[in-house]
Amino acid sequence: MNVKMIRYIISKMMGVEGLLMLLPMMVGIIYGEHTSVYFLITAAILTAIYLLFGRKCPENMTIYAKEGLIIVATAWIFWSLAGALPFVLSKSIPSYVDAFFETVSGFTTTGSTILTEIEGLPKGILFWRSLTHWVGGMGVLVFVMVLTSLDEKNSMHLMRAEVPGPEADKLVPKARGTARILYGMYFALTAIEVVFLLAGGMNLFDAVTHAFSTAGTGGFSGYNASVAHFNSAYIDGVITVFMILFGINFNLYFFLLLKEFKSVFKNEELRAYLGIIAGATVVITCNITGGYHSLLKAFRYAVFQVASVITTTGFVTADFNKWPELSKCVLLLVMVIGASAGSTGGGIKVSRLLILVKSIRRELKTMIHPKAVNIVKVNGKKMKEETMRGVYVYFIAYILILIVSVLLISINNFDFTTSFTGVLTTLNNVGPGLNLVGPVENFAKFSDFSKIVFCVDMLIGRLEIFPFLMLFSPSLWSRKF
């Protein structure tokens, strides 16, 4: 275990977060807010940590998969702990547990909130909320790789531990190059969305913060009513399109740049992802048309909410808690499925669902024809047994975590739908659930214990379960450091 390298990388990351604090500080200065000083204080604390522990590079810079998992899990925890400080210091969120919940929700791009009055918050704080989405969307370590030289020794282990999905592939030989390509595409799409939102009448601040939240598929808005505040079919349409785009595997955008169109159009996960969106939209549109007395209006709200939920963004334009049961069930199903692997979205991922369905089909064929050789292929490539085993174990771990979390949350004695969907929406990094955690509600009513459970679920969901669970492995901590 290369402890010195782990400490070095974590300290370096704290320094980068300190630099990030300067952005909301400048926003606060522009709007003449006193909150700027609290971002400066936090930046000074994080810079001091970097200067103490992150300046001198260890002689042995080698890290392997184990170190990668530990670094990723601890980095997200420390970034969230530090990111909560401006909320508490400015008294925007006086309770540290609540501030930690809000920050974890931001970095993990969940979008669940404990805030009951958002519009009264300072602009600097609102900007920081949305910025946590943007940075967390592609991954905090991937972000740091873009700015630093963390990839000098085997840092692909870091990307594989952090990038959502069954596998993380290199686009170019060096991990830092891959990180820069990913963030280049990410930044470009974000900037394009800002332009479109400005064209729809949004002011610059709202356009940037909502683009940040869309890009990270997070869902924080500067308004209590979320996107419904604007009441604009154009803005709904723009955000819908970009939510879907950010839910697509970013490797496919790289293939488009290389003009490898066949690789994109024949991608099974992309076709399944778009097919699920289309199917869910049709079902919900038909189901809610009577309530809106207009097919076009029903379609507008249906496609927005389907895109928001399957990409785990969490923006809302309608209170789907009041929709018919069929529509709510469809939304819960797409909530579990989530977006594509290698995107900024959460959930179990469409690729895992494809592998699971094809594995079931293989087992049925094997039962009928025991001597036949049945191979699971995705996009024409044979799936390795270790990849498939990882998917099976992921599903088992997912179900167990869901059950245990619901049991723990039930201590609050809320109704089952509230407890279950509260866990489901945080574990899948979606944001809103049903009933007391519905689209027009929040998580403020829960106890501090439950909020910590939700924070753990958000981190587990964003880090794809295993990096976070590694921290609870007795064999890991029994080693001599």
DOLUMSE-660735 format. One line per 4 residues: for each residue x, y, z of C-alpha. Coordinates in steps of 0.05 Angstrom, whole numbers. Layout:
N
X,Y,Z ~ ...
END
This chain:
481
0,0,0 ~ 32,65,-23 ~ 5,109,34 ~ 51,168,17
24,171,-54 ~ -47,167,-29 ~ -35,225,19 ~ 1,265,-35
-55,258,-86 ~ -110,274,-35 ~ -71,336,-11 ~ -61,359,-82
-135,351,-95 ~ -151,394,-34 ~ -107,448,-64 ~ -145,444,-130
-211,450,-92 ~ -183,512,-58 ~ -171,542,-127 ~ -243,525,-147
-268,565,-87 ~ -241,628,-121 ~ -295,623,-175 ~ -356,630,-129
-316,681,-90 ~ -310,724,-153 ~ -384,715,-167 ~ -398,740,-97
-353,801,-109 ~ -389,816,-174 ~ -456,816,-138 ~ -428,853,-78
-441,796,-28 ~ -406,786,39 ~ -404,710,26 ~ -341,720,-15
-298,722,48 ~ -322,652,68 ~ -299,623,2 ~ -233,657,12
-226,628,83 ~ -242,558,57 ~ -192,567,0 ~ -138,588,50
-151,526,93 ~ -147,479,33 ~ -85,513,6 ~ -52,504,74
-67,430,72 ~ -36,425,3 ~ 26,463,25 ~ 35,418,85
24,350,52 ~ 21,357,-23 ~ 81,396,-46 ~ 135,342,-42
124,285,-90 ~ 140,215,-61 ~ 197,176,-91 ~ 152,117,-105
95,143,-147 ~ 67,76,-168 ~ -6,62,-152 ~ -47,1,-169
-121,-16,-170 ~ -126,-20,-94 ~ -95,48,-84 ~ -138,76,-140
-202,52,-106 ~ -180,81,-39 ~ -159,148,-68 ~ -224,156,-106
-268,140,-46 ~ -230,184,4 ~ -223,241,-47 ~ -298,247,-55
-309,246,20 ~ -256,299,34 ~ -279,343,-23 ~ -350,340,4
-327,354,76 ~ -288,415,52 ~ -341,437,2 ~ -392,443,58
-353,496,95 ~ -377,558,55 ~ -449,537,67 ~ -437,534,142
-391,594,149 ~ -440,638,111 ~ -498,610,151 ~ -534,594,86
-540,524,115 ~ -524,530,190 ~ -523,455,204 ~ -459,420,182
-496,355,170 ~ -545,391,124 ~ -488,427,89 ~ -451,361,80
-514,330,51 ~ -521,388,2 ~ -448,383,-19 ~ -448,308,-27
-512,315,-68 ~ -476,367,-110 ~ -411,330,-124 ~ -447,263,-136
-494,300,-183 ~ -555,275,-145 ~ -591,340,-137 ~ -630,322,-74
-634,381,-27 ~ -650,399,45 ~ -664,472,26 ~ -735,497,32
-721,568,6 ~ -670,569,-50 ~ -684,636,-83 ~ -661,676,-23
-591,647,-24 ~ -532,691,-45 ~ -509,684,-117 ~ -441,659,-96
-472,602,-58 ~ -519,585,-116 ~ -460,585,-164 ~ -421,539,-118
-480,490,-114 ~ -483,485,-190 ~ -408,483,-199 ~ -404,422,-154
-449,387,-205 ~ -406,407,-264 ~ -341,384,-231 ~ -371,320,-202
-405,301,-268 ~ -342,278,-302 ~ -309,261,-236 ~ -268,301,-187
-205,261,-201 ~ -213,266,-276 ~ -220,342,-266 ~ -156,344,-224
-120,303,-277 ~ -136,356,-328 ~ -102,409,-285 ~ -44,369,-256
4,313,-272 ~ -28,258,-231 ~ -23,209,-288 ~ 52,200,-287
47,131,-255 ~ -10,84,-271 ~ -66,134,-260 ~ -112,97,-307
-130,59,-243 ~ -160,124,-218 ~ -202,134,-279 ~ -227,62,-279
-247,70,-206 ~ -284,135,-218 ~ -314,136,-289 ~ -384,107,-287
-398,40,-321 ~ -372,-31,-326 ~ -308,-9,-361 ~ -268,54,-372
-227,56,-436 ~ -169,100,-457 ~ -183,145,-516 ~ -109,161,-522
-47,127,-492 ~ -40,172,-431 ~ -94,179,-378 ~ -83,254,-373
-95,260,-448 ~ -159,220,-441 ~ -182,265,-384 ~ -168,327,-426
-206,300,-486 ~ -266,283,-441 ~ -267,351,-408 ~ -257,386,-475
-320,354,-502 ~ -355,366,-436 ~ -337,440,-436 ~ -357,448,-508
-426,418,-497 ~ -436,460,-435 ~ -417,524,-472 ~ -464,507,-529
-521,497,-480 ~ -507,564,-447 ~ -513,598,-516 ~ -580,564,-529
-607,582,-460 ~ -586,654,-470 ~ -624,654,-536 ~ -686,632,-497
-685,693,-453 ~ -646,668,-392 ~ -597,716,-360 ~ -524,696,-360
-522,673,-288 ~ -582,627,-296 ~ -557,601,-363 ~ -489,582,-334
-515,551,-270 ~ -570,511,-305 ~ -520,489,-359 ~ -473,466,-303
-529,426,-271 ~ -551,396,-338 ~ -480,378,-358 ~ -467,342,-292
-537,312,-295 ~ -547,339,-225 ~ -610,382,-223 ~ -594,439,-175
-632,501,-196 ~ -632,571,-168 ~ -707,569,-162 ~ -755,532,-116
-797,510,-176 ~ -735,485,-214 ~ -741,493,-290 ~ -816,501,-283
-800,572,-259 ~ -786,594,-330 ~ -851,565,-358 ~ -820,563,-428
-829,507,-479 ~ -764,530,-512 ~ -723,525,-449 ~ -755,458,-432
-737,433,-501 ~ -664,457,-498 ~ -652,426,-429 ~ -687,361,-451
-641,354,-511 ~ -578,368,-471 ~ -598,322,-414 ~ -604,266,-465
-537,285,-497 ~ -500,285,-430 ~ -530,217,-415 ~ -493,186,-475
-425,153,-469 ~ -373,207,-483 ~ -331,156,-521 ~ -383,161,-577
-371,236,-584 ~ -298,220,-593 ~ -316,171,-648 ~ -357,225,-681
-296,271,-680 ~ -257,215,-714 ~ -314,207,-764 ~ -324,135,-743
-399,141,-753 ~ -411,67,-759 ~ -385,55,-689 ~ -436,105,-663
-497,84,-702 ~ -486,10,-688 ~ -475,20,-613 ~ -525,-25,-577
-524,15,-513 ~ -540,80,-550 ~ -598,47,-587 ~ -625,17,-523
-618,83,-485 ~ -655,123,-538 ~ -706,66,-545 ~ -721,67,-470
-730,143,-472 ~ -777,138,-532 ~ -818,81,-503 ~ -825,112,-434
-844,179,-465 ~ -899,148,-507 ~ -929,109,-448 ~ -929,169,-401
-954,217,-455 ~ -1014,172,-468 ~ -1025,163,-393 ~ -1025,237,-374
-1058,269,-435 ~ -1126,271,-401 ~ -1097,311,-343 ~ -1067,364,-389
-1123,364,-442 ~ -1070,370,-496 ~ -1028,316,-528 ~ -972,366,-544
-970,392,-473 ~ -970,322,-444 ~ -913,303,-491 ~ -873,365,-469
-877,347,-395 ~ -870,272,-407 ~ -806,275,-449 ~ -775,326,-402
-787,283,-340 ~ -765,219,-374 ~ -701,252,-398 ~ -690,282,-329
-701,217,-292 ~ -664,168,-338 ~ -603,214,-341 ~ -611,223,-265
-611,299,-273 ~ -671,312,-229 ~ -697,377,-259 ~ -773,383,-257
-825,420,-298 ~ -885,384,-268 ~ -905,352,-203 ~ -903,280,-227
-922,259,-156 ~ -993,275,-179 ~ -989,235,-243 ~ -1025,168,-251
-993,107,-219 ~ -971,78,-287 ~ -931,141,-303 ~ -898,141,-234
-880,67,-241 ~ -848,80,-309 ~ -807,137,-280 ~ -784,93,-223
-762,39,-273 ~ -722,88,-316 ~ -694,117,-251 ~ -663,50,-235
-637,38,-306 ~ -602,105,-310 ~ -559,132,-367 ~ -503,103,-409
-436,79,-383 ~ -383,133,-391 ~ -434,189,-386 ~ -445,238,-329
-510,202,-310 ~ -522,154,-253 ~ -564,91,-244 ~ -543,20,-257
-528,39,-330 ~ -559,14,-395 ~ -497,-27,-411 ~ -505,-68,-348
-578,-79,-364 ~ -559,-104,-434 ~ -507,-152,-405 ~ -557,-178,-354
-612,-189,-405 ~ -564,-224,-453 ~ -537,-267,-396 ~ -608,-290,-378
-620,-306,-451 ~ -555,-346,-453 ~ -576,-386,-392 ~ -643,-403,-424
-608,-426,-488 ~ -559,-467,-447 ~ -616,-502,-411 ~ -649,-520,-477
-583,-538,-512 ~ -533,-558,-458 ~ -477,-574,-507 ~ -484,-510,-548
-431,-455,-541 ~ -468,-391,-524 ~ -429,-326,-521 ~ -452,-259,-494
-435,-204,-543 ~ -445,-128,-537 ~ -431,-85,-598 ~ -404,-147,-632
-351,-159,-578 ~ -348,-219,-533 ~ -358,-200,-460 ~ -303,-225,-414
-326,-270,-359 ~ -295,-224,-307 ~ -336,-165,-335 ~ -399,-207,-331
-383,-231,-261 ~ -372,-158,-241 ~ -442,-141,-267 ~ -474,-198,-229
-439,-179,-164 ~ -457,-106,-176 ~ -531,-123,-180 ~ -528,-166,-117
-492,-111,-79 ~ -541,-59,-106 ~ -601,-98,-80 ~ -570,-111,-12
-551,-38,-3 ~ -621,-16,-24 ~ -653,-63,27 ~ -607,-44,85
-614,30,70 ~ -691,27,68 ~ -690,-9,135 ~ -646,45,165
-687,102,137 ~ -752,70,162 ~ -730,90,232 ~ -760,158,215
-828,124,211 ~ -847,157,145 ~ -890,119,95 ~ -858,64,54
-861,102,-12 ~ -823,160,18 ~ -770,116,49 ~ -762,70,-11
-760,124,-64 ~ -716,168,-20 ~ -664,113,-19 ~ -675,96,-92
-666,167,-116 ~ -603,179,-75 ~ -572,112,-92 ~ -584,125,-166
-563,199,-159 ~ -629,224,-187 ~ -655,276,-138 ~ -730,275,-129
-770,214,-107 ~ -844,207,-89 ~ -889,231,-33 ~ -849,269,21
-787,269,-24 ~ -827,286,-87 ~ -808,337,-140 ~ -837,396,-100
-811,370,-33 ~ -742,360,-2 ~ -702,320,49 ~ -704,370,106
-754,329,147 ~ -706,271,157 ~ -663,261,218 ~ -587,274,216
-576,199,219 ~ -620,188,157 ~ -584,245,120 ~ -517,211,133
-547,146,106 ~ -570,183,45 ~ -500,214,37 ~ -469,144,39
-520,121,-13 ~ -503,180,-58 ~ -429,166,-54 ~ -439,91,-64
-483,104,-125 ~ -435,154,-157 ~ -373,112,-145 ~ -407,48,-171
-409,15,-102 ~ -341,-20,-96 ~ -292,38,-87 ~ -333,63,-28
-344,-6,2 ~ -269,-17,0 ~ -263,32,58 ~ -303,-17,101
-260,-78,85 ~ -228,-106,149 ~ -171,-136,108 ~ -153,-67,82
-147,-34,150 ~ -114,-95,183 ~ -52,-82,140 ~ 6,-46,172
13,24,145
END
